[in-house]
Amino acid sequence: MIHFEGDKRIGRPIAEVAAKLSDAGFLANSVPDAEVSENTPDRATGKIKPKLSFLTGSLTLHAEVTARAPGKSVAYRIETKTMGASSTVETALVFSEAEGGTLVHWTGDIVAVTGLLKMVPKGLLEGTAKKVIEDVWAAVESKITGG
């Protein structure tokens, strides 16, 4: 449906970055304002605030690792649900060594939306998703590098 892709450089060794980003619990606890209720390397569940003004309350977020090659790559299926709407995102991260740290090549695809989200214009959905992606990467990088 909607595809996102990019690269993120993180100034830490590949083994450290790959281990942390392959841990669903670590990622969930990195999401700004998340209230995490389940926190394991393979799955995480919690509540987050929606980034679209017409969705009120909180979103239930469930992230599950769908594939993992230790030190090389990880794939996730992320589902969010609220009253009257849901979304499913599939994402993959591939790790490689880069000068001064690790390069993470990431892809993300919004593969399903239901309810009120079906009525949101594609441009608004893309813009909101890009902002969420930027915020999450900033928080993840800060948590990994300790700053």
C-alpha positions in Angstrom: 0.0 0.0 0.0 2.5 2.7 1.2 6.3 2.0 1.1 9.0 3.7 3.1 12.8 3.1 2.9 16.0 4.6 4.2 19.4 4.3 5.8 20.3 5.2 9.4 23.9 5.4 10.6 24.4 4.7 14.3 27.8 5.3 15.9 28.1 2.0 17.7 29.5 -1.5 16.8 27.3 -3.7 14.5 27.0 -6.4 17.1 25.5 -4.0 19.7 23.2 -2.2 17.2 21.9 -5.5 15.6 21.3 -7.1 19.0 19.3 -4.1 20.3 17.3 -3.5 17.1 16.5 -7.2 16.9 14.8 -7.1 20.3 11.1 -6.2 20.1 11.1 -5.2 23.8 14.0 -2.8 23.4 12.3 -1.1 20.4 8.9 -0.8 22.2 10.6 0.8 25.2 12.3 3.3 22.8 9.0 4.6 21.3 8.3 8.0 22.8 5.5 8.0 25.3 4.9 4.3 25.0 3.4 2.4 27.9 4.8 -1.1 27.4 2.9 -4.0 29.0 4.7 -7.0 27.3 8.4 -6.9 26.7 10.3 -9.8 25.2 12.9 -10.2 22.5 10.3 -11.7 20.1 7.2 -9.6 20.9 6.1 -6.4 22.6 2.7 -4.9 23.4 1.8 -1.5 24.7 -0.2 1.7 24.3 0.8 4.8 22.4 -0.9 8.1 21.7 -2.2 8.4 18.1 -0.5 11.0 15.8 -3.7 11.7 13.9 -5.9 14.3 15.6 -9.2 12.5 14.8 -8.1 9.3 16.6 -8.5 9.8 20.3 -7.5 7.8 23.3 -4.7 5.4 22.8 -3.6 2.9 20.3 -2.7 -0.7 21.2 0.6 -1.6 19.5 1.7 -5.1 19.1 5.1 -5.8 17.5 6.4 -9.3 16.7 9.6 -10.5 15.1 8.8 -12.5 12.0 12.4 -13.3 10.9 15.8 -12.9 12.5 19.4 -13.5 11.2 21.5 -12.6 14.3 23.9 -9.7 13.5 22.6 -9.4 9.9 18.8 -8.6 9.8 15.4 -8.6 11.5 11.9 -8.3 10.3 8.8 -7.2 12.2 5.0 -7.2 11.9 3.6 -4.2 13.8 -0.2 -3.9 14.4 -1.9 -0.9 15.9 -5.6 -0.9 16.9 -8.0 1.7 18.3 -11.7 2.0 18.4 -12.8 2.1 14.7 -9.4 1.8 13.1 -6.3 -0.5 12.7 -3.1 -0.7 10.7 -0.5 -3.3 9.9 3.1 -2.5 9.0 5.8 -4.9 7.9 9.3 -3.7 8.3 12.8 -5.1 7.8 16.2 -3.9 9.0 19.5 -5.0 7.5 22.7 -4.3 9.3 26.2 -3.6 7.8 29.4 -2.2 9.0 30.0 1.5 8.2 32.8 3.8 9.0 32.5 4.8 12.7 29.6 2.4 13.4 26.7 0.6 11.8 24.5 1.3 8.8 20.9 0.1 9.1 19.0 -0.1 5.8 15.4 -0.2 6.7 12.1 -0.7 4.7 8.6 -0.4 5.9 5.3 -1.1 4.2 1.8 -0.2 5.5 0.1 -3.3 4.2 -3.4 -2.8 5.7 -5.6 -0.1 7.2 -9.2 -0.5 8.4 -12.0 1.7 9.6 -11.4 5.4 9.8 -7.8 5.1 8.5 -9.3 4.0 5.1 -10.7 7.5 4.8 -7.5 9.3 5.5 -5.9 10.8 2.3 -2.7 8.9 1.3 -0.6 12.1 1.6 -1.7 12.7 5.2 -1.1 9.1 6.1 2.4 9.2 4.5 3.3 12.5 6.2 2.2 11.3 9.6 4.1 8.0 9.1 7.3 9.8 8.1 7.1 12.0 11.3 6.6 8.9 13.4 9.5 7.1 11.7 11.8 10.2 12.4 10.7 10.4 16.0 11.3 6.7 16.6 14.7 6.7 14.9 15.8 9.7 17.0 14.6 7.9 20.2 16.2 4.6 19.3 19.5 6.2 18.4 19.6 8.2 21.6 18.8 5.1 23.6 21.6 3.1 21.9 24.3 5.7 22.1 23.3 6.9 25.5 22.7 10.5 24.5 
